[in-house]
Amino acid sequence: MTGPNSQELPRKINLGSGKAWQDDYLNIDVNPMWRPDVCIDMSAPDLFAQTVETTRFGQFQMPPDYFDEIIAIDVLEHLPDLVTLMTNCLRLLRNGGVMRVLVPFDLSYGAWQDPTHVRAFNERSWLYYTDWYWYLGWREARFDLTELKFVLSEIGQKLLADGVSKELISRTPRATDSMQVTLTKRPLTDAERLETDRRTRRI
């Protein structure tokens, strides 16, 4: 960081901050209209090579292994290159750091009513960032899925009150609005690194 009036860079990122700007986070958005701390595409392949200028925190490059938390509320469904975004987020977080996500469920009205959405999500949408880390060529770290909660619609809440099982509700169109997910970064074990090597034919 540079500049005599620069504050210390926060340990938390508000990704896609938009109108939900938060004072104790590094607010990042691709749209300058929202006046984020950093206006940058977080799915850029050269993210860590870019230098950014901010009013609050001076000039810096995005620091790997630095942040404790990344929140992404109603953001990931808008991003065409989600793999690069998730790879960048993994690298930004310290080991034990968490990524907290809210996304529309694929059977909800909200999944596709917004014309700017490019994808929807279900409970298996996280496998490539957790158990199938090797498919993405991740060789240092991965995410563990440490929390997944369904946010029910009015339809789902009525079904739940009527005694319908949560599993059946999750399969019922329009019964679930969204998912709250927490992903926690951890280093790969030696066995997991070998699995990546085997799967990518390095051994």
N, C-alpha and C positions, 0 to 999 in steps of 0.2 A: 504494500500500500504506500501511497505517497500523499503529501499534502499535510500541512500543520493541523488542520481541523478534522482530519479523518478519524472516524470511530473505528473501534476494533471490529473486524469482520465477524458477523454472527456465526454461530455453529449450526444454524438451522436455515433451511431453504424453503421458501414458499413458491413452489413451481406453478407457473400459470396463474400468477397472483391476481391479475385482472382487478376487479373492484374490491377484492378481499385482501387489500394491502395490510400487512402486519408490521408493527414497529420493530419487534424483536427478532425478525427474520430477514434474511436476504431475499428480497422480492424479485422474482425473475418472470418476465413475460416476453413473448415475441412481438407483442403489439405495443408500440410506443404511446398510443393513446392513453394507456392506463398509468403512464409515468412510473414504471417499476424502477427499482434500484439498478437492475441490469436488464437491458433489452437485448436478448440473444436467443438464438435457436439452440435449445439444449440437446437436440438430436443431431447437431452438427458433428461430423467425424473429426474435425480439427478443433473441437471445443477447448481443449487444454492448451492449445497453441495461441489462442486469441487473447489479446489484452483488452480489458474493459475499463471504461472510465465511469466512475460513479460520484454523485454529490456527497453521499454520506460516508463512503468507505475508500475514497481515493481511487487510484489505479492499481489493478492487480490482474493476475491470471487465475483461473479457477484452480483451487488447490486440491489435489487428490488426497484421499484418506484424511479428510479434515472435518467433515460435517457429522453431527450427531443424528440429524433428522432431516428428511425431505418430506414435505407434504405435497400431494398432488390431488386436489379436489376437483373432480369433473374436468380433468385435463387429458388423460391418456386416450380417451375416445376420439380426440381431435388430431392425433399425431400419426402421419403416414409411416414414419420410420421408427416404430416403437422399439425395435431391437437395439438400435444405436442409442436411443434415449435411455433405455434401461441399463445398457453397458456403461454409459457415462455416469448415471446415478450410482451404480455399483462402485465405480472408481472414486466418486466424490465422497462417499461415506467411509467413515472409519470402521474397523471391525467392531461389530456390535451395534453399529448405527442402524437406524430403522427408516424405512420408506413407508409412509402412511398414505393409502390410496382410497379414493371413493370413485367408483365407476358405475355406469348404468348396467343393469343386468340384461342379458340378451333377450329375455322374454318380456321385458317391460315396454310400456309406451315410449319412455324416454330414450330407449336405445337408438331409435331411428327417426324420431320426430324432428330432431335438429338436423338441418341439411348440411351442417359442417362436421357431423360425426362421420368417421371413416371406419369404425369398428365398434363392436359390442363385446361384452365379456360374460363368461360364466365361471363356475368354480374350477374348471380345468385350464383356464387361460394363463395360469401362473406356472405351469409345469416346466416350461422352457427356461424359466429364471431360477428354478429351484432344482428339482430332481434331474432335469434334462439339460443342466448347465453345459454339458460337454457338446451339445448340438450347436451351441453358440460359440464354441471355442474358448470358453472361459477357463483359464488355467491357474488363476490365483485365488479367486473367491467366488462365492455364489450367494444366493438368497435362501433363507429358510422361510417358509410360510408360517408365521407365528400367530396369526389371527385372521379369521374370515367370518364376517357377520353379514347376514342378509337383512336389508332394510325393506320391510314389507309395505305394500300399498294398502289402501283401505280394503281392497278385496282380500289381500293376504291376511290382514288383521282380523277380518270377519271369519275367514276360514280357520284361523288359529283359535279364535274364541269358540268356534263350533267343534273343536276337538280334532281338526284335520292335522295329520302329522307334518312336521316341518319339511321332511323329505318330499312329501307329495305337494306341499305348497310350492317348493322350489321348482317343481315341474309344471306348475299351473301358469299358463300365460296371464300376464298382467297382475299376478299376485305379489311379485317382488319388484321393487323399484330399482334397487341398487345394491352394491356390495361394498362393505368396508373391509379393507385388506391391510395387514401389516406384514411387511417383508423385512427380515433382519439379515444383515450382511455378516458372513463369517468366512474365514479362510478355507480353502479346499484342504481336505486331508491328503496324505500321500496316496492313499488308495484311490481317491477321486481324481487326483492328477494323472495317475496311471490309467484310469478309465478314459479320461479325455485323450490321452496319447493313443490308447488302443482304438478308440472310436474314430479318431482322426487319422489313423494309420501311421502314427509317428513311430510305433514300435511293432 
